[in-house]
């Protein structure tokens, strides 16, 4: 993914409020969100080139998402393993978020630059192989693009502000509002653009939340709501070249075994 907006334990009903855009070359083969045939516990999209995923969750309440780290020419350096393996490995395993990240941290050189978010209703953690430490996320609104968590790139800062304004809403407006944020094609002013090593023109092209290029752009926008009682709503909208709509998939899940918040946290209502 190339934009993640996440409210963690801040909404009165949903401990996890997630919106994200996956930006990728249109020619790269991928599957729409669904249950995986070979790992039916996992629900999400799938990269058909390497078999991993940019975002998915499991019937047991685990979820994971990854973005690449943009550092100019270094982003194009071949690496032995796909970043999508990191999410798939967490989802198919049983390790808690923090121990999982501790186990993969020494293997950072085996992947291109990435920032990974893994969690469940008990904890949420992030790690980048371009940063020295693992981060346990505090309750609040977080954002991520092609850098480190909460780096204030324009679309991250703007997205966090707009998500914060939605956090009193119920399901329908929350979903619709998140999709409006993810659909924003407005470019950032030059003075606010980061310098990630790709040149000014490319920085302009990549600055909107939704990228509508001819060969590269936003392939999927996804909204995920997870309630404290152990239910989730996962909605994916897919796009082709120029931002042309290709379809939508919506799925409700009830976690098995039932995932609940730790003691002291109020359980949410059903999604």
C-alpha positions in Angstrom: 0.0 0.0 0.0 1.1 3.6 -0.4 -1.3 5.4 1.9 -2.6 4.1 5.2 -4.8 6.0 7.6 -5.5 4.3 10.9 -7.4 5.2 14.0 -6.4 2.9 16.9 -8.7 2.7 20.0 -10.1 6.1 19.4 -13.6 5.4 17.9 -16.3 4.6 20.5 -17.4 1.5 18.5 -14.4 0.4 16.4 -10.9 -0.1 18.0 -9.6 -0.3 14.4 -10.7 2.1 11.7 -8.5 1.7 8.6 -8.4 3.2 5.2 -5.7 2.6 2.6 -4.8 2.9 -1.0 -2.6 0.4 -2.8 -0.6 2.1 -5.6 1.0 -0.2 -8.1 1.7 -0.7 -11.8 -1.5 -1.8 -13.5 0.2 -4.6 -15.4 1.2 -6.4 -12.1 -1.2 -9.3 -11.7 -3.3 -9.4 -8.5 -6.4 -10.9 -7.1 -9.4 -9.1 -5.7 -10.1 -9.4 -2.0 -11.3 -12.8 -1.0 -10.6 -15.8 1.1 -7.3 -17.5 -0.1 -7.8 -20.9 -1.5 -4.5 -22.3 0.0 -4.9 -20.4 3.4 -8.7 -20.1 3.8 -8.2 -18.4 7.2 -6.9 -15.2 5.4 -9.1 -12.7 3.7 -7.7 -9.9 1.5 -6.2 -9.1 -1.9 -3.2 -11.0 -3.2 -0.2 -10.3 -5.3 -0.2 -13.0 -8.0 3.4 -12.4 -8.9 4.9 -13.4 -5.5 1.9 -14.7 -3.5 1.9 -12.1 -0.7 -0.4 -9.3 0.1 -0.5 -5.6 0.8 -3.4 -5.8 3.3 -5.4 -8.7 4.8 -6.9 -10.0 8.0 -7.7 -13.4 9.4 -10.7 -15.1 10.9 -8.9 -15.1 14.2 -8.6 -11.3 14.2 -5.0 -10.7 13.0 -4.4 -8.0 10.4 -1.3 -6.7 8.5 -0.4 -4.1 6.0 2.8 -3.0 4.3 4.1 0.0 2.3 7.3 0.3 0.4 9.9 2.9 1.5 10.6 5.4 -1.3 14.3 6.4 -1.5 14.9 7.2 -5.2 16.9 4.7 -7.1 17.3 2.5 -4.1 13.6 1.7 -4.3 14.4 -0.2 -7.6 17.2 -2.3 -6.2 16.3 -6.0 -6.4 15.9 -7.9 -3.1 15.7 -11.6 -2.5 12.3 -11.6 -0.9 9.0 -9.8 -1.6 7.7 -7.4 1.0 4.3 -9.0 0.7 5.7 -12.1 2.3 6.0 -10.2 5.6 2.3 -9.7 5.9 1.4 -13.2 4.7 3.9 -14.8 7.2 2.4 -12.9 10.1 -1.2 -13.7 9.1 -0.5 -17.4 8.6 1.4 -17.7 11.9 0.6 -17.4 15.6 3.2 -15.1 17.0 2.0 -11.9 18.7 2.7 -8.6 16.9 5.7 -7.5 18.9 7.5 -10.9 19.0 6.9 -11.3 15.2 8.5 -8.0 14.4 11.4 -8.8 16.7 11.9 -12.1 14.8 12.0 -10.4 11.3 14.0 -7.3 12.2 17.4 -8.9 11.8 16.4 -10.0 8.2 15.8 -6.4 7.0 18.5 -6.6 4.3 16.6 -9.3 2.5 13.8 -7.0 1.5 13.4 -3.7 -0.3 12.7 -0.7 2.0 9.4 -1.2 3.8 7.2 -0.1 6.7 5.0 -2.9 8.2 2.0 -2.7 10.5 0.8 -5.9 12.2 -1.8 -6.3 14.9 -4.9 -7.7 16.5 -7.3 -6.4 19.0 -4.8 -6.7 21.8 -1.9 -4.8 20.3 -0.6 -2.9 17.2 3.0 -2.5 16.2 5.0 -1.1 13.3 8.6 -1.7 12.0 10.6 -0.4 9.1 13.9 -1.8 7.9 14.9 1.9 7.4 14.5 2.6 11.2 16.3 1.3 14.2 13.5 0.3 16.5 10.0 -1.4 16.6 7.2 0.9 17.5 4.2 -0.1 19.6 1.3 2.2 18.5 -0.3 4.3 21.1 -4.1 5.0 20.9 -4.7 7.8 18.3 -4.8 8.5 14.6 -1.8 7.4 12.6 -0.8 7.7 9.0 1.8 6.1 6.6 2.9 6.6 3.1 6.2 5.6 1.5 8.3 6.5 4.5 8.2 6.0 8.3 5.0 5.9 10.3 3.5 9.4 10.8 6.1 11.1 8.6 4.1 14.3 7.8 3.9 14.1 4.0 1.0 16.2 2.7 -1.4 13.4 2.0 -0.6 11.8 5.3 -1.2 15.0 7.4 -4.3 15.9 5.5 -5.7 12.4 5.7 -5.2 12.2 9.4 -7.0 15.5 9.9 -9.9 14.3 7.8 -10.1 10.9 9.6 -10.0 12.6 13.0 -13.1 14.6 11.9 -15.0 11.3 11.1 -14.5 9.6 14.4 -17.9 10.5 15.9 -19.6 8.9 12.9 -21.4 5.5 12.7 -20.7 2.8 10.1 -22.3 4.2 6.9 -20.8 7.7 7.1 -17.5 6.4 8.4 -17.1 4.1 5.4 -18.3 6.7 2.9 -16.1 9.4 4.5 -13.0 7.2 4.4 -13.6 6.5 0.7 -13.9 10.2 0.1 -10.5 10.8 1.7 -8.9 8.0 -0.3 -10.4 9.3 -3.5 -8.8 12.7 -3.2 -6.9 13.5 -6.4 -5.7 16.9 -5.4 -1.9 17.4 -5.7 0.1 19.0 -2.9 1.8 22.4 -3.4 5.4 22.2 -4.5 6.5 23.8 -1.2 5.1 21.0 0.8 6.4 18.1 -1.3 8.9 15.7 0.2 12.3 15.0 -1.4 12.4 11.3 -1.7 14.9 11.1 -4.5 12.5 10.7 -7.5 12.6 14.3 -8.8 10.1 17.1 -8.5 7.8 16.1 -11.3 7.4 12.6 -9.9 6.9 14.0 -6.4 4.0 16.0 -7.8 2.5 12.9 -9.6 2.7 10.8 -6.4 1.4 13.5 -4.0 -2.3 12.9 -4.2 -4.0 10.4 -2.0 -5.5 8.8 -5.2 -3.1 8.5 -8.1 -4.7 8.2 -11.5 -1.8 7.5 -14.0 -1.9 5.6 -17.2 0.6 2.9 -16.2 0.9 3.3 -12.4 -1.7 4.4 -9.9 -4.2 3.5 -7.2 -5.2 -0.1 -7.9 -7.4 -0.6 -4.8 -8.9 1.5 -2.0 -9.9 -0.4 1.1 -11.8 0.4 4.3 -11.7 -1.9 7.2 -13.6 -1.5 10.5 -13.0 -3.9 13.4 -15.3 -3.9 16.4 -14.3 -4.7 20.0 -16.7 -7.6 20.0 -14.8 -9.5 17.3 -16.5 -8.6 14.0 -15.0 -6.8 11.0 -16.2 -5.1 7.8 -13.8 -5.1 4.8 -14.7 -3.2 1.7 -12.4 -3.0 -1.3 -12.9 -0.8 -4.4 -10.7 -1.6 -7.5 -9.5 0.7 -10.3 -7.7 0.5 -13.6 -5.7 3.0 -15.7 -6.7 6.6 -15.2 -8.6 5.7 -12.1 -11.4 3.8 -14.0 -13.6 1.8 -11.5 -13.4 -1.9 -11.9 -15.5 -3.3 -9.1 -16.2 -3.5 -5.4 -16.1 -6.3 -2.9 -17.6 -6.2 0.6 -17.2 -8.9 3.3 -18.3 -9.1 7.0 -16.4 -11.5 9.2 -16.9 -12.8 12.7 -13.6 -13.8 14.3 -13.2 -17.4 15.4 -12.2 -18.0 18.2 -13.9 -14.8 19.4 -11.4 -11.9 19.6 -12.0 -9.4 22.4 -10.4 -6.4 23.8 -8.1 -6.9 26.9 -9.5 -6.5 30.4 -10.3 -2.8 31.1 -11.3 -2.0 27.5 -14.9 -1.6 26.7 -16.1 -4.1 24.1 -17.7 -2.6 21.0 -21.1 -3.4 19.5 -21.4 -5.8 16.5 -20.3 -4.3 13.2 
